[in-house]
Amino acid sequence: MFFDVALAHRIGDRAIELAFVSDARLTALVGPSGAGKTTVLNCIAGLIRPDSGRIAVEGKVLFDSARHVDLPPERRRAGYVFQDGRLFSHLRVSANLAYGERLAPPGDRWIGREEVIALFGIGHLLNRMPATLSGGEAKRVAIGRALLAAPRFLLLDEPFGSLDAPRAEEILQLVERIRDELEIPVLLVSHSGAEVERLADKVVTLA
């Protein structure tokens, strides 16, 4: 089982409750704006501690409130691509990628820098600063950096948001390649029914 998640968390007067299991290579998490989809990703990544529940990925328990298990983010090895990409604005693309590489212990690396550059078609961007990149280019670099950290699983938060149609199609094709060619489970948050239908083998709805 790739994802085995059951959690409850309250933010102010809003309660988030979600339970699902998935053996799909790509699972989509959908729901209305404000339902807490990003909060769920943050809980899985270890950036937020749920009030209660259990989170396991590929059989490894990341959080279990009953057993007092709460692995820190660096031990969870999640590749997390945020909505805004969060590239380091003061570093060139090559240095942003190198940062991802430095997060991966040598023995855990399963994809190399040259392979990422070729897979994502970003060789011509290596000397560019993030501020000079288009939205689609920045997304490709952000996903590449996440993979170079040798994650055990990938979390994608609205990776197609704010992109025009041609750029969104580029990233859709890239995510399809990750799903089909790389041995890594993906949890995708998206508000687009067409994107979810095209990409996901399983859909989880957060009301």
C-alpha positions in Angstrom: 0.0 0.0 0.0 1.5 3.3 -1.0 -0.6 5.7 1.1 -2.4 4.7 4.3 -3.7 7.9 5.9 -6.2 8.6 8.7 -6.0 11.9 10.4 -8.0 14.5 12.3 -6.9 18.1 12.7 -8.7 21.3 13.8 -7.7 24.8 12.6 -9.8 27.4 14.4 -13.4 26.4 14.1 -12.8 24.1 11.1 -12.3 20.4 11.6 -10.4 18.3 9.0 -11.1 14.5 9.0 -9.8 12.2 6.3 -9.1 8.5 5.9 -8.0 6.7 2.8 -5.7 4.0 1.5 -4.3 3.8 -2.0 -2.1 1.5 -4.0 -2.3 3.8 -7.0 0.9 5.2 -8.5 -0.8 8.6 -8.6 -3.5 9.5 -6.1 -5.4 12.8 -6.4 -6.8 14.7 -3.4 -9.7 16.9 -4.4 -12.2 19.1 -2.6 -13.6 22.6 -2.4 -11.4 25.6 -1.7 -10.7 25.9 2.0 -11.4 22.2 2.7 -7.9 21.6 4.0 -6.1 19.8 1.1 -2.8 21.7 1.6 -3.1 21.1 5.4 -3.3 17.3 4.7 -0.2 17.5 2.6 1.6 19.4 5.3 0.5 16.7 7.8 1.9 14.0 5.6 5.2 15.9 5.1 5.6 16.5 8.8 5.2 20.3 8.6 2.0 20.1 10.7 1.3 17.7 13.5 -2.3 16.3 13.3 -4.4 16.2 16.4 -4.8 12.5 16.0 -4.4 9.7 13.5 -1.9 7.5 11.7 0.1 8.2 8.5 2.1 5.5 6.7 3.6 5.5 3.2 4.8 2.3 1.6 4.5 0.6 5.0 6.7 3.0 6.9 4.8 4.7 9.7 5.4 8.5 9.7 2.9 9.5 12.4 0.8 7.5 14.9 -0.7 9.5 17.7 -1.6 6.3 19.6 1.9 5.0 19.5 3.6 8.4 20.0 5.3 8.2 16.6 6.0 11.5 14.9 9.0 11.4 12.5 10.6 14.8 11.7 10.2 16.0 8.1 13.8 15.1 7.1 13.2 11.5 8.1 10.0 11.2 6.2 11.8 11.9 2.9 8.9 13.6 1.2 9.4 15.4 -2.0 7.1 18.4 -1.6 6.4 20.8 -4.5 4.5 23.8 -3.1 2.0 25.9 -5.1 4.5 28.7 -5.5 7.5 26.5 -6.2 9.6 28.2 -3.5 12.8 28.3 -5.5 15.6 30.1 -3.8 15.5 33.5 -5.5 19.1 34.3 -4.9 20.4 31.1 -6.4 20.7 30.2 -10.1 18.8 27.1 -11.3 21.9 25.0 -11.1 22.4 25.9 -7.4 18.7 25.2 -6.7 19.1 21.7 -8.1 22.4 21.2 -6.1 20.5 22.1 -2.9 18.1 19.2 -3.6 21.1 16.9 -4.2 22.7 17.8 -0.9 19.6 16.7 1.0 20.0 13.2 -0.3 22.4 10.8 1.5 24.6 9.2 -1.3 23.3 5.7 -0.5 19.7 6.8 -1.0 20.0 8.6 -4.3 18.0 6.9 -7.1 18.0 9.6 -9.7 20.9 11.7 -10.9 21.3 15.4 -11.8 21.9 14.7 -15.5 18.9 12.4 -15.6 16.7 15.1 -14.1 18.0 17.7 -16.5 17.3 15.5 -19.5 13.9 14.3 -18.2 12.6 17.8 -17.5 14.4 19.6 -20.4 16.0 22.2 -18.2 19.6 22.2 -19.4 19.3 25.6 -21.0 18.0 27.1 -17.7 20.9 26.2 -15.5 22.5 29.6 -15.5 19.2 31.5 -15.1 17.9 33.2 -12.0 14.4 32.1 -10.8 13.0 35.6 -11.4 13.7 35.2 -15.1 11.9 31.9 -15.5 8.3 31.4 -16.8 5.8 29.7 -14.6 6.2 26.4 -16.4 10.0 26.6 -16.2 9.9 27.3 -12.5 7.6 24.4 -11.9 9.9 22.0 -13.8 12.9 23.2 -11.8 11.0 22.9 -8.5 9.9 19.3 -9.3 13.4 18.4 -10.4 14.9 19.8 -7.2 12.4 17.8 -5.2 13.3 14.5 -7.0 17.1 15.1 -6.5 16.5 15.0 -2.8 15.8 11.2 -3.3 12.3 11.3 -1.8 10.3 8.1 -1.0 7.1 9.8 -2.2 6.1 13.0 -4.0 3.5 15.6 -2.9 2.3 18.0 -5.6 0.2 21.0 -4.4 -1.7 22.5 -7.4 1.3 22.2 -9.8 -0.8 23.5 -12.7 -2.3 26.5 -11.0 -1.6 30.0 -12.4 -0.1 28.5 -15.6 -1.5 29.3 -19.1 -2.8 26.4 -21.1 0.4 25.6 -23.0 2.6 25.7 -19.9 0.0 23.7 -17.9 0.1 21.0 -20.7 3.9 20.8 -20.4 3.7 20.1 -16.6 0.8 17.7 -17.2 3.0 15.7 -19.5 5.9 15.9 -17.0 3.7 14.5 -14.2 2.6 11.7 -16.5 6.2 10.8 -17.1 6.9 10.8 -13.4 3.9 8.5 -12.9 4.7 6.1 -15.7 8.5 6.0 -15.6 9.7 6.6 -12.0 9.1 4.2 -9.1 7.7 6.8 -6.7 4.1 7.2 -5.4 2.6 10.6 -6.0 -0.2 12.5 -4.1 -1.5 15.3 -6.1 -3.8 18.2 -5.0 -5.8 19.7 -7.9 -9.0 21.6 -8.4 -9.3 20.6 -12.1 -11.5 17.7 -12.9 -9.9 17.3 -16.3 -6.4 17.1 -14.8 -7.5 14.6 -12.2 -9.3 12.4 -14.7 -6.2 12.4 -16.9 -3.6 11.7 -14.2 -5.1 9.9 -11.3 -5.6 6.2 -10.7 -7.5 6.9 -7.5 -9.3 10.0 -6.3 -9.9 11.0 -2.7 -12.4 13.7 -1.8 -12.0 16.0 1.1 -15.4 17.6 1.9 
